[in-house]
């Protein structure tokens, strides 16, 4: 019998994961972006332009990277990995410990063919 974690434990684990790793990344990336804009607005000769033009794009790129990482963890959780179907070769998601993977389309086709053969 497989050991399933109750949903409450999974929600707590996801919340802790978000607070520990994702939230600081969001704050840091937005701080870089807004800090760069603030430095540009100070109009200190040379320095605000120099540091502001470096920090602002860095903050934008870091924000995009952080939001992309968070979205990937929500859409395809870490226990799943993209693998190729053994029948058609298209990309599908499977658990990390599975070796032989067949996508749902191929499973339906195989099931239909088996039912057709049984009907004969």
LUMVOKE-736982 format. One record per residue: x, y, z of N, C-alpha, C in turn; residue number from 1; residue in three letters; chain. Coordinates in nm, 4 decimals. Layout:
<sites>
[site [X,Y,Z],[X,Y,Z],[X,Y,Z],NUM,"ala","A"] ...
</sites>
This chain:
<sites>
[site [0.0853,-0.1172,0.0000],[0.0000,0.0000,0.0000],[0.0899,0.1236,0.0000],1,"unk","A"] [site [0.0725,0.2139,-0.0959],[0.1554,0.3338,-0.1005],[0.1259,0.4276,0.0156],2,"unk","A"] [site [0.2266,0.5003,0.0566],[0.2135,0.5938,0.1677],[0.1868,0.7329,0.1108],3,"unk","A"] [site [0.0642,0.7790,0.1259],[0.0285,0.9118,0.0761],[0.0279,1.0102,0.1920],4,"unk","A"] [site [0.0834,1.1302,0.1667],[0.0787,1.2350,0.2682],[-0.0573,1.3010,0.2652],5,"unk","A"] [site [-0.1113,1.3362,0.3814],[-0.2392,1.4070,0.3808],[-0.2245,1.5427,0.3127],6,"unk","A"] [site [-0.3325,1.5944,0.2540],[-0.3244,1.7212,0.1822],[-0.2778,1.8373,0.2687],7,"unk","A"] [site [-0.3105,1.8363,0.3972],[-0.2713,1.9469,0.4846],[-0.1192,1.9536,0.4955],8,"unk","A"] [site [-0.0545,1.8399,0.5060],[0.0910,1.8360,0.5153],[0.1529,1.8895,0.3862],9,"unk","A"] [site [0.0955,1.8526,0.2717],[0.1468,1.9008,0.1435],[0.1321,2.0520,0.1316],10,"unk","A"] [site [0.0208,2.1069,0.1801],[0.0005,2.2516,0.1748],[0.0987,2.3231,0.2670],11,"unk","A"] [site [0.1227,2.2656,0.3851],[0.2195,2.3253,0.4770],[0.3594,2.3228,0.4167],12,"unk","A"] [site [0.3943,2.2110,0.3549],[0.5256,2.1990,0.2926],[0.5401,2.2984,0.1778],13,"unk","A"] [site [0.4357,2.3163,0.0985],[0.4409,2.4114,-0.0125],[0.4518,2.5549,0.0394],14,"unk","A"] [site [0.3804,2.5860,0.1470],[0.3878,2.7198,0.2053],[0.5270,2.7477,0.2612],15,"unk","A"] [site [0.5844,2.6498,0.3311],[0.7195,2.6668,0.3846],[0.8200,2.6824,0.2709],16,"unk","A"] [site [0.8058,2.6033,0.1658],[0.8933,2.6148,0.0480],[0.8826,2.7543,-0.0130],17,"unk","A"] [site [0.7608,2.8061,-0.0218],[0.7408,2.9390,-0.0789],[0.8050,3.0463,0.0083],18,"unk","A"] [site [0.7866,3.0366,0.1393],[0.8405,3.1384,0.2301],[0.9929,3.1336,0.2344],19,"unk","A"] [site [1.0508,3.0152,0.2333],[1.1961,3.0022,0.2482],[1.2706,3.0336,0.1196],20,"unk","A"] [site [1.2236,2.9867,0.0060],[1.3037,3.0025,-0.1157],[1.2455,3.1012,-0.2168],21,"unk","A"] [site [1.1163,3.1004,-0.2369],[1.0586,3.1828,-0.3432],[1.0396,3.3285,-0.3025],22,"unk","A"] [site [0.9896,3.3517,-0.1843],[0.9619,3.4882,-0.1397],[1.0877,3.5751,-0.1312],23,"unk","A"] [site [1.1995,3.5255,-0.0746],[1.3212,3.6082,-0.0767],[1.3703,3.6394,-0.2176],24,"unk","A"] [site [1.3553,3.5453,-0.3091],[1.3963,3.5703,-0.4477],[1.3116,3.6797,-0.5112],25,"unk","A"] [site [1.1816,3.6779,-0.4828],[1.0939,3.7819,-0.5370],[1.1317,3.9173,-0.4797],26,"unk","A"] [site [1.1523,3.9244,-0.3472],[1.1900,4.0514,-0.2847],[1.3233,4.1033,-0.3379],27,"unk","A"] [site [1.4217,4.0151,-0.3524],[1.5530,4.0570,-0.4008],[1.5461,4.1086,-0.5436],28,"unk","A"] [site [1.4741,4.0376,-0.6296],[1.4668,4.0804,-0.7692],[1.3919,4.2126,-0.7833],29,"unk","A"] [site [1.2824,4.2286,-0.7101],[1.2092,4.3552,-0.7170],[1.2880,4.4693,-0.6518],30,"unk","A"] [site [1.3661,4.4386,-0.5465],[1.4499,4.5408,-0.4840],[1.5588,4.5875,-0.5792],31,"unk","A"] [site [1.6172,4.4956,-0.6545],[1.7172,4.5357,-0.7536],[1.6552,4.6258,-0.8607],32,"unk","A"] [site [1.5405,4.5861,-0.9107],[1.4748,4.6642,-1.0155],[1.4362,4.8033,-0.9649],33,"unk","A"] [site [1.3668,4.8084,-0.8518],[1.3227,4.9376,-0.7987],[1.4408,5.0203,-0.7485],34,"unk","A"] [site [1.5442,4.9553,-0.6950],[1.6638,5.0272,-0.6537],[1.7370,5.0889,-0.7711],35,"unk","A"] [site [1.7395,5.0202,-0.8831],[1.8007,5.0763,-1.0030],[1.7260,5.1984,-1.0534],36,"unk","A"] [site [1.5932,5.1911,-1.0508],[1.5131,5.3071,-1.0927],[1.5342,5.4233,-0.9953],37,"unk","A"] [site [1.5424,5.3931,-0.8653],[1.5651,5.4970,-0.7649],[1.7014,5.5620,-0.7852],38,"unk","A"] [site [1.8042,5.4807,-0.8141],[1.9374,5.5371,-0.8402],[1.9369,5.6268,-0.9633],39,"unk","A"] [site [1.8634,5.5884,-1.0651],[1.8544,5.6721,-1.1850],[1.7853,5.8044,-1.1552],40,"unk","A"] [site [1.6908,5.8044,-1.0629],[1.6178,5.9274,-1.0320],[1.6967,6.0225,-0.9420],41,"unk","A"] [site [1.8028,5.9741,-0.8759],[1.8812,6.0599,-0.7867],[1.9617,6.1668,-0.8608],42,"unk","A"] [site [2.0007,6.1381,-0.9806],[2.0778,6.2293,-1.0656],[2.2108,6.2699,-1.0009],43,"unk","A"] [site [2.2792,6.1745,-0.9395],[2.4156,6.1971,-0.8918],[2.5056,6.1878,-1.0145],44,"unk","A"] [site [2.5864,6.2865,-1.0400],[2.6666,6.2871,-1.1625],[2.7533,6.1616,-1.1755],45,"unk","A"] [site [2.7309,6.0885,-1.2801],[2.8113,5.9703,-1.3106],[2.7666,5.8440,-1.2398],46,"unk","A"] [site [2.7586,5.8483,-1.1077],[2.7329,5.7274,-1.0310],[2.5911,5.6752,-1.0468],47,"unk","A"] [site [2.4926,5.7624,-1.0448],[2.3548,5.7137,-1.0574],[2.3317,5.6541,-1.1952],48,"unk","A"] [site [2.3894,5.7162,-1.2968],[2.3745,5.6628,-1.4319],[2.4484,5.5302,-1.4456],49,"unk","A"] [site [2.5689,5.5241,-1.3899],[2.6509,5.4032,-1.4003],[2.5851,5.2848,-1.3293],50,"unk","A"] [site [2.5526,5.3026,-1.2010],[2.4938,5.1922,-1.1252],[2.3474,5.1679,-1.1615],51,"unk","A"] [site [2.2737,5.2733,-1.1902],[2.1324,5.2574,-1.2246],[2.1117,5.1791,-1.3528],52,"unk","A"] [site [2.1965,5.2042,-1.4531],[2.1832,5.1328,-1.5798],[2.2309,4.9887,-1.5705],53,"unk","A"] [site [2.3068,4.9559,-1.4685],[2.3485,4.8165,-1.4489],[2.2450,4.7410,-1.3656],54,"unk","A"] [site [2.1967,4.8032,-1.2599],[2.1084,4.7336,-1.1655],[1.9669,4.7163,-1.2208],55,"unk","A"] [site [1.9151,4.8114,-1.2958],[1.7774,4.8024,-1.3454],[1.7573,4.6823,-1.4390],56,"unk","A"] [site [1.8383,4.6631,-1.5445],[1.8170,4.5434,-1.6280],[1.8443,4.4136,-1.5527],57,"unk","A"] [site [1.9399,4.4181,-1.4590],[1.9674,4.2994,-1.3785],[1.8446,4.2622,-1.2956],58,"unk","A"] [site [1.7767,4.3616,-1.2402],[1.6543,4.3365,-1.1639],[1.5427,4.2824,-1.2508],59,"unk","A"] [site [1.5311,4.3336,-1.3729],[1.4274,4.2844,-1.4651],[1.4528,4.1382,-1.5003],60,"unk","A"] [site [1.5773,4.1060,-1.5343],[1.6106,3.9676,-1.5716],[1.5913,3.8741,-1.4533],61,"unk","A"] [site [1.6339,3.9157,-1.3359],[1.6192,3.8323,-1.2175],[1.4717,3.8130,-1.1817],62,"unk","A"] [site [1.3890,3.9146,-1.2022],[1.2448,3.9018,-1.1770],[1.1826,3.8006,-1.2729],63,"unk","A"] [site [1.2189,3.8088,-1.4002],[1.1653,3.7136,-1.4988],[1.2086,3.5719,-1.4642],64,"unk","A"] [site [1.3355,3.5533,-1.4294],[1.3857,3.4211,-1.3923],[1.3133,3.3663,-1.2691],65,"unk","A"] [site [1.2926,3.4497,-1.1701],[1.2267,3.4062,-1.0468],[1.0817,3.3664,-1.0732],66,"unk","A"] [site [1.0087,3.4487,-1.1465],[0.8687,3.4162,-1.1751],[0.8573,3.2920,-1.2626],67,"unk","A"] [site [0.9514,3.2720,-1.3544],[0.9517,3.1522,-1.4374],[0.9766,3.0276,-1.3522],68,"unk","A"] [site [1.0687,3.0373,-1.2584],[1.0984,2.9244,-1.1705],[0.9777,2.8893,-1.0836],69,"unk","A"] [site [0.9097,2.9902,-1.0312],[0.7907,2.9661,-0.9491],[0.6798,2.9034,-1.0339],70,"unk","A"] [site [0.6612,2.9525,-1.1556],[0.5574,2.8969,-1.2431],[0.5876,2.7527,-1.2799],71,"unk","A"] [site [0.7129,2.7205,-1.3044],[0.7472,2.5821,-1.3372],[0.7199,2.4880,-1.2203],72,"unk","A"] [site [0.7439,2.5337,-1.0990],[0.7167,2.4495,-0.9830],[0.5684,2.4294,-0.9612],73,"unk","A"] [site [0.4861,2.5232,-1.0034],[0.3418,2.5096,-0.9872],[0.2831,2.4237,-1.0990],74,"unk","A"] [site [0.3277,2.4444,-1.2231],[0.2718,2.3718,-1.3375],[0.3184,2.2266,-1.3385],75,"unk","A"] [site [0.4469,2.2021,-1.3275],[0.5010,2.0663,-1.3250],[0.5802,2.0506,-1.1959],76,"unk","A"] [site [0.5187,1.9964,-1.0927],[0.5869,1.9854,-0.9641],[0.7174,1.9054,-0.9760],77,"unk","A"] [site [0.8105,1.9282,-0.8867],[0.9412,1.8636,-0.8941],[0.9423,1.7110,-0.9004],78,"unk","A"] [site [0.8481,1.6356,-0.8382],[0.8572,1.4901,-0.8506],[0.8335,1.4396,-0.9922],79,"unk","A"] [site [0.7861,1.5251,-1.0817],[0.7619,1.4840,-1.2191],[0.8699,1.5416,-1.3093],80,"unk","A"] [site [0.9053,1.4660,-1.4111],[1.0056,1.5137,-1.5051],[0.9544,1.4897,-1.6468],81,"unk","A"] [site [0.9953,1.5732,-1.7430],[0.9551,1.5509,-1.8814],[1.0356,1.4358,-1.9425],82,"unk","A"] [site [0.9643,1.3401,-2.0007],[1.0277,1.2251,-2.0658],[0.9582,1.1999,-2.1989],83,"unk","A"] [site [1.0209,1.1189,-2.2814],[0.9619,1.0839,-2.4108],[0.8801,0.9555,-2.3978],84,"unk","A"] [site [0.7673,0.9544,-2.4688],[0.6819,0.8364,-2.4727],[0.7568,0.7257,-2.5472],85,"unk","A"] [site [0.7477,0.6022,-2.4979],[0.8165,0.4898,-2.5628],[0.7522,0.4510,-2.6943],86,"unk","A"] [site [0.6268,0.4891,-2.7173],[0.5562,0.4494,-2.8388],[0.5687,0.5569,-2.9469],87,"unk","A"] [site [0.5249,0.6803,-2.9161],[0.5211,0.7848,-3.0191],[0.6390,0.8817,-3.0119],88,"unk","A"] [site [0.7073,0.8895,-2.8988],[0.8230,0.9772,-2.8861],[0.7906,1.1200,-2.8462],89,"unk","A"] [site [0.6648,1.1515,-2.8201],[0.6290,1.2867,-2.7776],[0.6620,1.3051,-2.6299],90,"unk","A"] [site [0.6813,1.4317,-2.5903],[0.7153,1.4638,-2.4518],[0.5908,1.4510,-2.3643],91,"unk","A"] [site [0.6053,1.3839,-2.2502],[0.5001,1.3720,-2.1504],[0.5654,1.3805,-2.0126],92,"unk","A"] [site [0.4870,1.3951,-1.9079],[0.5408,1.4049,-1.7729],[0.5181,1.2734,-1.6995],93,"unk","A"] [site [0.6209,1.2296,-1.6258],[0.6114,1.1059,-1.5496],[0.6855,1.1229,-1.4181],94,"unk","A"] [site [0.6574,1.0353,-1.3232],[0.7296,1.0380,-1.1966],[0.8756,1.0031,-1.2222],95,"unk","A"] [site [0.9615,1.0489,-1.1342],[1.1050,1.0318,-1.1555],[1.1491,0.8863,-1.1559],96,"unk","A"] [site [1.0806,0.8002,-1.0829],[1.1244,0.6615,-1.0728],[1.0689,0.5714,-1.1831],97,"unk","A"] [site [0.9805,0.6209,-1.2683],[0.9239,0.5404,-1.3761],[1.0199,0.5334,-1.4934],98,"unk","A"] [site [1.0404,0.4122,-1.5467],[1.1328,0.3956,-1.6581],[1.0595,0.3801,-1.7913],99,"unk","A"] [site [0.9554,0.3001,-1.7937],[0.8771,0.2809,-1.9153],[0.7552,0.3708,-1.9097],100,"unk","A"] [site [0.7522,0.4702,-1.9987],[0.6455,0.5694,-1.9967],[0.5705,0.5645,-2.1287],101,"unk","A"] [site [0.4374,0.5593,-2.1183],[0.3505,0.5644,-2.2365],[0.2512,0.6766,-2.2125],102,"unk","A"] [site [0.2393,0.7688,-2.3089],[0.1495,0.8830,-2.2927],[0.0034,0.8370,-2.3009],103,"unk","A"] [site [-0.0868,0.9265,-2.2620],[-0.2283,0.8890,-2.2550],[-0.2868,0.8635,-2.3940],104,"unk","A"] [site [-0.2370,0.9334,-2.4970],[-0.2888,0.9101,-2.6322],[-0.2576,0.7681,-2.6787],105,"unk","A"] [site [-0.1329,0.7271,-2.6564],[-0.0932,0.5926,-2.6968],[-0.1652,0.4865,-2.6140],106,"unk","A"] [site [-0.1891,0.5147,-2.4854],[-0.2641,0.4201,-2.4021],[-0.4058,0.4008,-2.4566],107,"unk","A"] [site [-0.4690,0.5114,-2.4965],[-0.6042,0.5007,-2.5530],[-0.6031,0.4216,-2.6828],108,"unk","A"] [site [-0.5042,0.4472,-2.7696],[-0.4952,0.3738,-2.8962],[-0.4719,0.2246,-2.8720],109,"unk","A"] [site [-0.3836,0.1930,-2.7788],[-0.3554,0.0527,-2.7476],[-0.4788,-0.0148,-2.6900],110,"unk","A"] [site [-0.5488,0.0548,-2.6008],[-0.6704,-0.0015,-2.5410],[-0.7770,-0.0266,-2.6470],111,"unk","A"] [site [-0.7938,0.0691,-2.7409],[-0.8922,0.0498,-2.8489],[-0.8571,-0.0705,-2.9343],112,"unk","A"] [site [-0.7300,-0.0857,-2.9694],[-0.6888,-0.1996,-3.0530],[-0.7097,-0.3325,-2.9807],113,"unk","A"] [site [-0.6820,-0.3360,-2.8512],[-0.7027,-0.4596,-2.7756],[-0.8507,-0.4927,-2.7687],114,"unk","A"] [site [-0.9359,-0.3911,-2.7466],[-1.0810,-0.4154,-2.7415],[-1.1328,-0.4608,-2.8772],115,"unk","A"] [site [-1.0780,-0.4081,-2.9857],[-1.1191,-0.4515,-3.1202],[-1.0814,-0.5968,-3.1430],116,"unk","A"] [site [-0.9634,-0.6360,-3.0984],[-0.9182,-0.7755,-3.1156],[-1.0026,-0.8712,-3.0304],117,"unk","A"] [site [-1.0412,-0.8285,-2.9114],[-1.1243,-0.9127,-2.8269],[-1.2643,-0.9298,-2.8859],118,"unk","A"] [site [-1.3123,-0.8261,-2.9527],[-1.4474,-0.8313,-3.0106],[-1.4526,-0.9278,-3.1287],119,"unk","A"] [site [-1.3431,-0.9546,-3.1923],[-1.3419,-1.0452,-3.3093],[-1.3521,-1.1848,-3.2654],120,"unk","A"] 
</sites>
